[in-house]
Amino acid sequence: MGIVQQDAIKTSFISFAGIGLGYLNKAFLFVLLFSTTQVGLINLLMSVGLLFAQFANLGTIYTTWRFFPFFRNEEKSHFGFLFANLILVFFGSLFFSGLLLLLKPEVVAIYSEKSPLFVAYFSWIIPLGFALVLFQLFENYLRGMGRNVLPVFLQEIVLRFCTTLLLILFAFDLLSFHFFVVFYVCLHFAPALYLLLYLIKHKELNFNYKSIQISSRFKRLILSYSGFSYLNSLANLLVISMDALMIARYKGMAETGVYTTMLFLISALIFPYRSIMRVATPLVAKQWKDRDMSGMQELYQKSSSVGLLLALAGFLGVWIVIDSLLSFAPAYAGGKWVFFFLMVGRIIDMYFGLNGVIFSTSKKYKTDLIFTFFLIISVYAANLWLIPIYGIIGAAISTSGAYLVYNVLRGGFIYYAYQLHPFKWVQLRLLLLGLVVFTLFLVFDKSTFTFLALQPFKQIIVKELLLFVVFVIPIFKWNLEPETVGYIQQTWKKWRGK
């Protein structure tokens, strides 16, 4: 996975720094400065804003992944590919902005009782969604060109650092909560505008309509592909947004705040894997173009092995200390089992992670629509049943269960259609190690650490050190994930050589 590793390592370093800023903001400052209701509002606005962006992009993201390799020609300004997509995004944003305004009376009727704060700030979804969709368009275009670092830096470092500054102003009463929300929304335009200027400066964006030179044949292919991919691309965000929206409706903004904070915690854990997916996506599109099925099989297996390792490490790293962590924020104690069930679903999703990319860039992309509808309907039905009974834990169970079935079905179809699969025997040993470590901490946690009578902060340090001994060291000793072990060893040798 040489190309993936070389580029992913740069974005991973940036992502890790972004994780630090993200934890400072959402896991510390948000929890310290805001009530769970206020946290629920901010996170729900972001969740629905992302959903707006997915609707408004009209399939341009997946179109860029799939077709940009065919249009890449600097001398001809890539045949106006980016400008054509920008026009689509502009009209998509206008259409869904109008639709949201028309639906506002319905939103007021549904949420005014349990979540009146969401109703008060509902209109801010439109500018937030517009900023997000512009950034997604420019980011994916640069990703298609292999320029991954700048968008990641803007999103993970610049945006989060500016958010930290806003939180500091709020902490010193220099900013009210209302104006924090206003500036927080406006802040999301900064990365998109910078990328816009960057693309114009490097002559990647030509606003001349005549520069769009896409043949009729490609127009039909793009419209067909983008139409189906557009619906499929909504699946993951629609599921996440559906959870938050339904919790806000049935349980209120405080519970939404707890649930979405657990989502953020999980999202931060999977950043390194997202960096790999970010780089792997254009590679899969190129492999389809070159009909390199053996290369795709190898990439599928390697990315799945890395995904399994990162998912298990992230889950265990948080789960063994979650009681100690939540002792510092008792208002979020109800999120413990939300984290557990959601993370189980993410482990499965990260293991099968590349199947969505393979599907969306293949000739059978239309079939994926069936699985997408299954995911949405199953999560919605399960939420209707479980949220009123079990609250946010019910939402986590329904989402995790749906992802399990969804990924198994998609993975099975990909194997049936293309004989591609993510399985390697060494992965079973890694999974068994994770289960053994989980069981050991489960058995000895209460008795041992209660006996030692350690303070929560000391417990966190001791447990993480133990996890390193019983989980990380065996991975290197027995080479349970060859890609990661080999890459780290190679990097270490180069560093020592210097």
WOVENRA-V695541 format. One record per residue. N is the residue number from 1. RES is the residue in one letter. OMEGA is omega as a letter, one per 30 degrees, with the letter a starting at -180 (999 if undefined). D_CENTER is the distance of its C-alpha to the mean C-alpha in Angstrom with 2 decimals. Layout:
N:RES:OMEGA:D_CENTER
N:RES:OMEGA:D_CENTER
This chain:
1:M:a:21.68
2:G:a:23.50
3:I:l:21.91
4:V:a:18.37
5:Q:a:19.41
6:Q:a:21.31
7:D:a:18.68
8:A:a:15.71
9:I:l:17.84
10:K:l:18.19
11:T:l:14.57
12:S:l:14.11
13:F:l:16.95
14:I:a:15.55
15:S:l:12.17
16:F:l:14.42
17:A:l:16.45
18:G:l:13.54
19:I:l:12.72
20:G:l:16.42
21:L:l:16.48
22:G:l:13.56
23:Y:l:15.51
24:L:a:18.65
25:N:a:17.48
26:K:a:15.65
27:A:a:17.04
28:F:a:20.47
29:L:l:21.53
30:F:a:19.86
31:V:a:21.31
32:L:a:24.59
33:L:a:25.20
34:F:l:23.89
35:S:l:24.77
36:T:l:22.32
37:T:l:23.20
38:Q:l:22.34
39:V:l:18.99
40:G:l:18.38
41:L:a:19.41
42:I:a:17.22
43:N:l:14.00
44:L:l:15.20
45:L:l:16.07
46:M:a:12.64
47:S:a:11.19
48:V:l:14.11
49:G:l:14.02
50:L:l:10.70
51:L:l:12.45
52:F:a:15.50
53:A:l:13.94
54:Q:l:12.93
55:F:a:16.52
56:A:a:18.14
57:N:l:16.96
58:L:l:19.20
59:G:a:17.59
60:T:a:18.07
61:I:a:14.73
62:Y:l:15.62
63:T:l:19.20
64:T:l:18.60
65:W:a:17.04
66:R:a:19.94
67:F:a:22.93
68:F:l:22.76
69:P:a:24.45
70:F:a:27.40
71:F:a:27.78
72:R:a:27.37
73:N:a:30.76
74:E:a:31.21
75:E:a:34.85
76:K:l:34.07
77:S:l:31.03
78:H:l:28.88
79:F:l:30.88
80:G:a:29.19
81:F:a:25.90
82:L:a:23.77
83:F:l:26.32
84:A:l:26.39
85:N:l:22.65
86:L:l:23.04
87:I:l:25.83
88:L:a:23.80
89:V:a:21.02
90:F:a:23.84
91:F:l:25.52
92:G:l:22.41
93:S:l:21.66
94:L:a:25.33
95:F:a:25.50
96:F:l:22.63
97:S:l:23.82
98:G:l:27.18
99:L:l:25.85
100:L:l:24.11
101:L:l:27.41
102:L:a:29.33
103:L:a:27.24
104:K:l:27.62
105:P:l:30.76
106:E:l:29.01
107:V:l:26.23
108:V:a:29.06
109:A:a:30.84
110:I:a:27.93
111:Y:a:26.45
112:S:a:29.54
113:E:a:30.74
114:K:a:27.79
115:S:a:25.54
116:P:l:27.90
117:L:l:25.83
118:F:l:23.09
119:V:a:25.95
120:A:a:27.28
121:Y:a:24.18
122:F:a:23.07
123:S:a:24.28
124:W:l:22.01
125:I:a:19.10
126:I:l:20.83
127:P:l:20.93
128:L:l:17.42
129:G:l:16.15
130:F:l:18.56
131:A:a:17.36
132:L:a:13.69
133:V:l:14.89
134:L:l:17.25
135:F:l:14.82
136:Q:a:12.61
137:L:a:15.99
138:F:l:17.32
139:E:a:14.34
140:N:l:14.31
141:Y:l:18.08
142:L:l:18.20
143:R:l:15.84
144:G:l:18.40
145:M:a:21.06
146:G:l:19.60
147:R:a:19.18
148:N:a:15.76
149:V:a:16.90
150:L:l:17.91
151:P:l:14.81
152:V:l:12.79
153:F:a:15.85
154:L:a:16.11
155:Q:a:12.67
156:E:a:12.39
157:I:a:16.15
158:V:a:18.16
159:L:a:16.22
160:R:l:15.76
161:F:l:19.36
162:C:l:20.67
163:T:l:18.99
164:T:l:20.83
165:L:l:23.99
166:L:l:23.65
167:L:l:23.31
168:I:l:26.41
169:L:l:28.30
170:F:a:27.53
171:A:a:28.63
172:F:l:31.93
173:D:l:32.49
174:L:a:32.34
175:L:l:29.74
176:S:l:29.69
177:F:l:26.64
178:H:a:27.18
179:F:l:27.20
180:F:l:24.20
181:V:a:22.19
182:V:a:23.95
183:F:l:23.38
184:Y:l:19.73
185:V:a:19.21
186:C:a:21.51
187:L:a:19.88
188:H:l:16.86
189:F:a:19.48
190:A:l:20.33
191:P:a:17.69
192:A:a:18.24
193:L:l:22.00
194:Y:l:22.10
195:L:l:20.46
196:L:l:22.91
197:L:l:25.80
198:Y:a:24.69
199:L:l:24.67
200:I:a:28.00
201:K:a:29.52
202:H:l:28.73
203:K:l:30.06
204:E:a:26.93
205:L:l:27.21
206:N:a:30.56
207:F:l:31.27
208:N:a:34.25
209:Y:a:33.91
210:K:l:36.31
211:S:l:33.89
212:I:a:31.95
213:Q:a:33.62
214:I:a:31.81
215:S:l:34.19
216:S:l:34.71
217:R:a:33.60
218:F:l:30.20
219:K:l:29.87
220:R:l:30.40
221:L:a:27.93
222:I:a:25.24
223:L:l:25.94
224:S:a:25.96
225:Y:a:22.79
226:S:l:20.82
227:G:l:22.20
228:F:a:20.90
229:S:l:17.56
230:Y:l:17.16
231:L:a:17.51
232:N:a:15.31
233:S:a:12.35
234:L:a:12.65
235:A:a:12.26
236:N:a:8.78
237:L:l:8.72
238:L:l:12.39
239:V:a:12.22
240:I:l:10.19
241:S:l:12.47
242:M:l:15.34
243:D:a:15.16
244:A:a:15.28
245:L:a:17.91
246:M:l:20.00
247:I:l:20.04
248:A:a:21.13
249:R:a:23.76
250:Y:a:25.21
251:K:l:24.71
252:G:a:24.29
253:M:a:22.18
254:A:l:22.89
255:E:l:21.30
256:T:l:18.31
257:G:l:18.07
258:V:a:18.20
259:Y:a:15.63
260:T:l:12.96
261:T:l:13.88
262:M:l:13.24
263:L:l:9.72
264:F:l:9.33
265:L:l:11.22
266:I:l:9.13
267:S:l:5.87
268:A:a:8.56
269:L:a:9.97
270:I:l:7.58
271:F:a:7.56
272:P:l:10.66
273:Y:l:9.58
274:R:l:7.01
275:S:l:10.27
276:I:l:12.21
277:M:a:10.41
278:R:a:10.75
279:V:a:14.40
280:A:a:15.06
281:T:l:14.35
282:P:l:17.55
283:L:l:19.42
284:V:l:19.07
285:A:l:20.30
286:K:l:23.17
287:Q:l:24.00
288:W:a:24.41
289:K:a:26.61
290:D:a:28.64
291:R:a:28.64
292:D:a:27.75
293:M:l:26.94
294:S:l:27.85
295:G:l:25.45
296:M:l:22.62
297:Q:l:23.66
298:E:l:23.70
299:L:l:20.25
300:Y:a:18.92
301:Q:a:20.72
302:K:l:19.90
303:S:l:16.12
304:S:l:16.40
305:S:l:18.65
306:V:l:16.50
307:G:l:13.48
308:L:l:16.01
309:L:a:17.36
310:L:a:14.25
311:A:l:13.26
312:L:l:16.91
313:A:l:17.38
314:G:a:14.54
315:F:a:15.80
316:L:a:19.41
317:G:l:19.07
318:V:a:18.05
319:W:a:19.92
320:I:a:23.27
321:V:a:23.32
322:I:l:21.57
323:D:l:25.00
324:S:l:26.01
325:L:a:22.88
326:L:l:23.31
327:S:l:27.00
328:F:a:26.24
329:A:a:24.54
330:P:l:26.51
331:A:a:25.22
332:Y:a:21.87
333:A:l:23.73
334:G:a:22.89
335:G:a:19.24
336:K:a:20.34
337:W:l:20.30
338:V:l:17.25
339:F:a:15.41
340:F:a:17.48
341:F:l:16.89
342:L:a:13.15
343:M:l:12.89
344:V:l:15.39
345:G:a:13.31
346:R:l:10.36
347:I:l:13.20
348:I:a:14.33
349:D:l:11.13
350:M:l:10.70
351:Y:l:14.43
352:F:a:14.51
353:G:a:11.40
354:L:a:13.66
355:N:l:15.48
356:G:l:13.31
357:V:l:13.94
358:I:a:17.53
359:F:a:18.06
360:S:a:16.83
361:T:a:19.04
362:S:l:22.00
363:K:a:25.08
364:K:a:24.24
365:Y:a:21.08
366:K:a:23.00
367:T:a:23.20
368:D:l:19.47
369:L:l:20.15
370:I:a:22.08
371:F:l:19.30
372:T:l:16.97
373:F:l:19.79
374:F:a:20.37
375:L:a:16.90
376:I:a:17.20
377:I:a:20.83
378:S:l:20.57
379:V:l:17.95
380:Y:a:20.05
381:A:a:23.27
382:A:l:22.24
383:N:l:21.02
384:L:a:24.39
385:W:a:26.12
386:L:a:24.34
387:I:l:23.20
388:P:a:26.84
389:I:a:28.01
390:Y:l:25.48
391:G:a:23.40
392:I:l:19.88
393:I:l:20.49
394:G:l:21.38
395:A:l:18.11
396:A:l:16.28
397:I:a:18.85
398:S:a:18.63
399:T:a:14.88
400:S:l:15.14
401:G:l:18.32
402:A:l:17.12
403:Y:l:14.28
404:L:a:17.09
405:V:a:19.45
406:Y:a:17.08
407:N:l:16.10
408:V:l:19.72
409:L:l:21.13
410:R:l:19.06
411:G:l:19.78
412:G:l:23.41
413:F:l:23.78
414:I:l:22.51
415:Y:a:25.07
416:Y:a:27.72
417:A:a:27.24
418:Y:a:26.67
419:Q:l:27.50
420:L:l:24.16
421:H:a:22.76
422:P:a:20.61
423:F:l:23.35
424:K:a:25.37
425:W:a:27.90
426:V:l:26.80
427:Q:l:23.51
428:L:l:25.72
429:R:l:27.27
430:L:l:23.97
431:L:l:22.99
432:L:l:26.51
433:L:l:26.32
434:G:l:23.19
435:L:l:25.10
436:V:l:28.22
437:V:l:26.63
438:F:a:24.97
439:T:l:28.43
440:L:l:30.30
441:F:l:28.42
442:L:a:28.74
443:V:a:32.49
444:F:a:33.45
445:D:a:31.12
446:K:a:33.27
447:S:a:36.69
448:T:a:36.21
449:F:l:34.32
450:T:l:36.39
451:F:a:39.46
452:L:l:38.39
453:A:l:37.83
454:L:l:35.22
455:Q:a:33.60
456:P:a:29.85
457:F:l:29.03
458:K:l:31.34
459:Q:a:29.92
460:I:a:26.43
461:I:a:28.02
462:V:a:30.22
463:K:l:27.62
464:E:l:25.18
465:L:l:28.21
466:L:l:29.18
467:L:l:25.76
468:F:a:26.16
469:V:a:29.60
470:V:a:28.94
471:F:a:25.53
472:V:a:24.93
473:I:l:28.57
474:P:l:29.14
475:I:l:26.22
476:F:a:28.05
477:K:a:31.48
478:W:l:30.96
479:N:a:28.46
480:L:l:26.07
481:E:a:23.26
482:P:a:25.36
483:E:a:22.76
484:T:a:21.36
485:V:a:24.86
486:G:a:26.55
487:Y:l:24.33
488:I:l:24.66
489:Q:l:28.39
490:Q:l:28.83
491:T:l:27.15
492:W:l:29.32
493:K:l:32.44
494:K:a:31.82
495:W:l:31.30
496:R:l:34.50
497:G:l:36.31
498:K:999:35.83
